[in-house]
Structures are given as C-alpha cells and as structure tokens.
Amino acid sequence: MDLNDIVVFTKVVETKSFTGAADQLGLPKSTVSRKLAQLEERLGVRLVQRTTRKLALTDIGQAYYERCARIVADLQAAEQLVTDMQATPRGRLRVTAPIDLSARYVGGIIAEFVALHADINVELDANDRVVDLIEEGYDVALRFGQLTESTLIARKLCTVESGLCASPAYLAKHGTPKTIEDLDEHDRVLFLPSARAQGWPLVNGDQTYELGRPARFTSNNVGAVRDAALAGAGISAMGEFMIACDIAEGRLVRVLPEWRGRGIDCHAVYPARQNIPPRLSLFLDHLVKSFNPPPWLRPQT
C-alpha cells in the first residue's frame, strides 16, 4: 500500500479534477493521473469514471473515498499535533455553528480568540446543517439540543432560555394578552425547525401550553421568524440569544413573561481523539469562558 496514492486519490475527488489535485499537491498532472491509475490497478477496480467534461466516482470509489478521507485527515492531524507540541500553538481551526448564533455572537468570540493567538487561523462555517465533523474535516461544532453521536466529545457551553415576545406596534393594535388562553385570539409567528414540528412548548410551574398551529407565519429559519415578529406579524416564542438585544432596545416586548420555553443546551462538540491539538484545547477553553455567562445575558454597553 502506498499512502501517497491514497492522498492523490482523495485530492482528485475533493478538487474534482486532475489539474486541481496537481496544483494543490505540487505535482505534475501526469504524475497525478499515473498514481490514480496505479491505485486502481492494484485494487483491481475502477474508482473514477473519466469523461472529457468531468470526473465522477463509481459506487466502489465513493465507499473507498469515505474511508480514505478519514485516513488522510488523521495523518494531517498527526503531523499538525507534532508541530503544535514543539512550538507555539499554530495552524488552522475549522469551526461550524448555527447561522444566527454565528451572526450575532460567534464571530465576535472568534475575533477575540484570534487577537489573543496570532499564529492560529479560524474558518467559521455558519450552517444550520448537522455536519459530519470527521468526514468533512471540522475541528469543532457548536450545537443546540440533544446530542446523539457517540463518536463526539461534548463540552456544555450554556443553556438557552426562551420566551414569548411581540413588537410594540402589534400589541398596540391587537392588545396584550393577560392569560395564556388569550393567545388563542392572537396571530402566531412560529419557528418550526422541521415539517414534523407542531409547535413551541411552554411551561409555567406545573402548567404546560403549546404555542402551535394555526399560525400566520411559520419558518424553519429563526432569523426569518424574528424579522416577522419585528415587523408586527404576531406573537412568537424564541430563544433569548435571538431577542435579548431587541427587548433591551425596545424593538420587542416580552409577553406573559411567567411562561417560558424549555431550556435548550448549547454544546461544543469535537471528534474523540487521544491527543487534542493545543490550538483546539485553547479554543474550547475560550468558548467556555465566552459563554459564562452567555453574551446575550451580559449588561449592554
């Protein structure tokens, strides 16, 4: 087995061309083509279908790539670990986090981190998709809710509380509800993360209520729900990280504050490994500090 052939194969797949792989590896295009041919000959299978316009993986090639990509990532991490252990923590961190959390807070938190560590660069992918950290090459993800992947290690950052709110203009026009039953007479603006979601459960002591359909506006994007609430479309329930600034500055008003949504934990998750690179360890410590308390609960300056 020649690991160089595997590295060349994964780079061809990732760049979708022999030319792109050659440029990134610093090799002649003919060498890249030859090494892929050697790998296919040794395995006795066709990994890549070649046409004049594009390259496409065969089914066997796809399965082989998924394993090879992890091997290459582990090799790169091993080399970076040696570098990190001998010098000041340096290198690149790939981070993914939900879009709205990234836009409001994570960008600033990362800016503070890179200001403290001049030799560490951070790439932030603001994405609501649950990415495969190992296969897609991410170092750490910020995630809300219950964690199900046993291959990941989690560090809790905070618990996100939620509550009811509406714009002053909406309440001036439609009135402010006095009891939870009054919500039945009001327009609703709902964040529903999936087609199966029916509503937003609320609790007040041992009482429960679901702010559910029918609704005047629903979306699987909480930023769109916030915009609709700000525009006066109705009463909504959202996480504090989305609405704290709007409430502090009077753009939104709390409604029935004794009723709250169930808290949702926010974690930093990363792949289980024997040795965490120092740059990742530093970043995890910075995240924990930055979310204690969460930035949306700090006094506004």
Steps between C-alpha positions, in 0.01 A plus 500: 500500500630843402350776713606754239259339253219533756582868560496563124168317462328699776631828357370410152157434649498822707613723213299305239789517254853377436614858443362622833656209687834558327498870591420434867753218533774673302528210256487472121156411368648191336624376839157543654339306214762225521466456876122471476539242224749307715259501792213372285726232352612382843141486628369347180205739477404826331472775763438799274308529175685736268326701228614798299286732717519368855605230742247291690549241771380146449303343785811315612700820462257688725521237774881491471524880510299527821750276679806655336391855587501409868845341472643812332335726758652294782844520339472876464386531861792285615753720321336817632504354851877451482541859386272632772678307774836649404404863460245765570152371410447579137305391197143502380179427689184414305188590698132459413210660687133589441448795268328740740725420796800557273370832370422639843771365729740237367672737258588737783611216725734371228634851439597520867669160475713572192605834655646300789666234281672651198615163359154340493256558215130414525255414222135532606232319300167652603264215421183355653578159351635232737834432334710187530801645682735214416406447135480872421811597692367729775674541834202609708129577469260702713167321525166549670289223649545133572821337381482155342844432347705271724821574307503863617609659826283784630567796727192685617516873439164624630127445514291718269171615654208616286189709544208673333535837330334734252563842350358809675305580182329159499403526868373855454271380220386164640542541876728323747390152613441471875470122523641211300151429364497847344763380254226307322366834375835629372703456184793263542846509349667161539848360460451137396836336426345210307183408317409265786523770767156615614572779745706651778439349849476750787499438876394700806563300814310176450282647222576438132384659174602448140524805281411317180308513179307665348750780447513807278868435426730200548861442398784258563732802521492675835642819349199525269269445797671781691464732200129418475449568871684831470276592208190445711379169357402356839613349829798265488712281727875516442826432673650780707808516281276614214292764679695629804638805319165577336327492839770711666466763226118493490451347155327201660301469822471197727156341513384287796855485642402233755463257209831371368620247248699201620871578513714367215863417570774629271815286473834514330558156346814360345624160379632263765876467473783402727684831478316828449713753306595790726330751270169312540542474876560876519194570286275275709612678819431834331149388403418385852620832642313701235169329578528536878278693520360494145569827317129578461459504881780748561424867566479700179784750454 
